[in-house]
Amino acid sequence: MTSQQKVVLITGASSGIGQATAELLAAKGFRVFGTSRNPIAHKHSFTWLPLDVRSDDSVDAAVQSLLGQTGQLDIPVNNAGYVQFGAVEESSIADAQAQFDTNLFGVIRMIKAVMPIMRQQGSGQIINVSSIVGHIAPPYGGLYSASKFALEGLSESLSAEVRQFGVSVSLVEPSYVNTPFVAQWPTTAIDDYTPGRQSAQQSLVTNAKKGMDPGAVARVILRAATSKPRLRYPVGVDGTIALMLQRVLPETVFEAFKRRLFSCGKTAA
Ligand SMILES: NC(=O)c1ccc[n+]([C@@H]2O[C@H](COP(=O)([O-])OP(=O)(O)OC[C@H]3O[C@@H](n4cnc5c(N)ncnc54)[C@H](OP(=O)(O)O)[C@@H]3O)[C@@H](O)[C@H]2O)c1
């Protein structure tokens, strides 16, 4: 099958990484469907589908609509997500549930909707947009990191399970990317954490602004979609170096390095 014939479904294509990926893949000849919870307002070079990853019905309707138009689905890209910000103690259970509902359960809903199609085809490639924080957890990003750590584990298991059906799974793991990503504030903020949270938030905003262009992540997703798929694709030099150090340094040394990295505000998102 040529790239021109492949059908791609990208969740969260209204901005940032999803939008850049949808536009790049459409320009490269893929048949691209991009999703948003409010797609009417957006005009781009790909087909829009309304989709809220927090709703089983919405996910099923979007996938069935795509299937009705194409009869096939080759590459679902699970990209929709946001950052729940704040110390673990000051995050409510509702904050945690909402974070997982989008960043992890949303991906599971998508997998359950697309796998029957890909099992029947005997082919497909699931691309999950994770993060460097799926390996290295920053302070005040515990819920977000937990959702990405979980996505990493889920994807590893899934990869081993669906290989027998000719389906591959890839994780794309960017460090800071300059996007208008949403960072939700904790609903039960505790004053004792305010200085640390504010400094971490400032660091997040500053580093994201200095981060890579979303097109850089889109190009890695294009590479994953056009070459023999690997399980993991770290994106960004700083994150890749941090990952390497995590593997080679003793834990206490790495944790000290990490504290320094985060407090001096130069690290991965
Ligand atoms: N920016 C970074 O530094 C960075 C680094 C590593 C990983 N990432 C990951 O990259 C992915 C994209 O983030 P981004 O930075 O490009 O953020 P973004 O610009 O805010 O884009 C997020 C997208 O997710 C969609 N979305 C959010 N909630 C949704 C829901 N419930 N159902 C369907 N779509 C939903 C939004 O679409 P609508 O609002 O239109 O529905 C939007 O298109 C996320 O998974 C994020 O964790 C980002």
The ligand as a MOL file (V3000), in Angstrom:
LIG
                    3D

  0  0  0     0  0            999 V3000
M  V30 BEGIN CTAB
M  V30 COUNTS 48 52 0 0 0
M  V30 BEGIN ATOM
M  V30 1 N 3.2950 20.9060 24.0570 0
M  V30 2 C 4.2070 20.1240 24.6400 0
M  V30 3 O 5.2510 20.6060 25.1700 0
M  V30 4 C 4.0330 18.6240 24.6260 0
M  V30 5 C 5.1460 17.8390 24.9560 0
M  V30 6 C 5.0040 16.4470 24.9730 0
M  V30 7 C 3.7850 15.8770 24.6620 0
M  V30 8 N 2.7030 16.6650 24.3370 0 CHG=1
M  V30 9 C 1.4440 15.9770 24.0210 0
M  V30 10 O 1.0510 16.3180 22.7060 0
M  V30 11 C -0.3620 16.2110 22.5720 0
M  V30 12 C -0.9000 17.4530 21.9040 0
M  V30 13 O -0.6170 18.5550 22.7430 0
M  V30 14 P -0.3640 20.0260 22.1780 0
M  V30 15 O 0.7920 20.5620 22.9160 0
M  V30 16 O -0.3490 20.0340 20.6970 0 CHG=-1
M  V30 17 O -1.6500 20.7670 22.7840 0
M  V30 18 P -2.8100 21.6540 22.1250 0
M  V30 19 O -2.2350 22.5920 21.1270 0
M  V30 20 O -3.5830 22.2010 23.2690 0
M  V30 21 O -3.7030 20.5680 21.3690 0
M  V30 22 C -4.4610 19.6390 22.0910 0
M  V30 23 C -5.5240 19.0640 21.2000 0
M  V30 24 O -6.2410 18.0940 21.9790 0
M  V30 25 C -7.6000 18.2660 21.7230 0
M  V30 26 N -8.3910 17.8110 22.8580 0
M  V30 27 C -8.2840 18.1520 24.1520 0
M  V30 28 N -9.2050 17.5080 24.8720 0
M  V30 29 C -9.8980 16.7410 24.0150 0
M  V30 30 C -10.9750 15.8280 24.1490 0
M  V30 31 N -11.5570 15.5850 25.3370 0
M  V30 32 N -11.4490 15.1960 23.0410 0
M  V30 33 C -10.8900 15.4390 21.8410 0
M  V30 34 N -9.8750 16.2990 21.6400 0
M  V30 35 C -9.3980 16.9340 22.7240 0
M  V30 36 C -7.8130 19.7250 21.4200 0
M  V30 37 O -8.9120 19.8220 20.5170 0
M  V30 38 P -10.2710 20.6380 20.7590 0
M  V30 39 O -10.0480 21.5300 21.9580 0
M  V30 40 O -10.4740 21.3810 19.4890 0
M  V30 41 O -11.2930 19.5820 20.9910 0
M  V30 42 C -6.5250 20.0950 20.7090 0
M  V30 43 O -6.6600 19.9430 19.3180 0
M  V30 44 C -0.9060 15.9580 23.9840 0
M  V30 45 O -1.1810 14.5850 24.1390 0
M  V30 46 C 0.2610 16.3830 24.8820 0
M  V30 47 O 0.2380 15.7030 26.1050 0
M  V30 48 C 2.8110 18.0260 24.3120 0
M  V30 END ATOM
M  V30 BEGIN BOND
M  V30 1 1 1 2
M  V30 2 2 2 3
M  V30 3 1 2 4
M  V30 4 1 4 5
M  V30 5 2 4 48
M  V30 6 2 5 6
M  V30 7 1 6 7
M  V30 8 2 7 8
M  V30 9 1 8 9
M  V30 10 1 8 48
M  V30 11 1 9 10
M  V30 12 1 9 46
M  V30 13 1 10 11
M  V30 14 1 11 12
M  V30 15 1 11 44
M  V30 16 1 12 13
M  V30 17 1 13 14
M  V30 18 2 14 15
M  V30 19 1 14 16
M  V30 20 1 14 17
M  V30 21 1 17 18
M  V30 22 2 18 19
M  V30 23 1 18 20
M  V30 24 1 18 21
M  V30 25 1 21 22
M  V30 26 1 22 23
M  V30 27 1 23 24
M  V30 28 1 23 42
M  V30 29 1 24 25
M  V30 30 1 25 26
M  V30 31 1 25 36
M  V30 32 1 26 27
M  V30 33 1 26 35
M  V30 34 2 27 28
M  V30 35 1 28 29
M  V30 36 1 29 30
M  V30 37 2 29 35
M  V30 38 1 30 31
M  V30 39 2 30 32
M  V30 40 1 32 33
M  V30 41 2 33 34
M  V30 42 1 34 35
M  V30 43 1 36 37
M  V30 44 1 36 42
M  V30 45 1 37 38
M  V30 46 2 38 39
M  V30 47 1 38 40
M  V30 48 1 38 41
M  V30 49 1 42 43
M  V30 50 1 44 45
M  V30 51 1 44 46
M  V30 52 1 46 47
M  V30 END BOND
M  V30 END CTAB
M  END
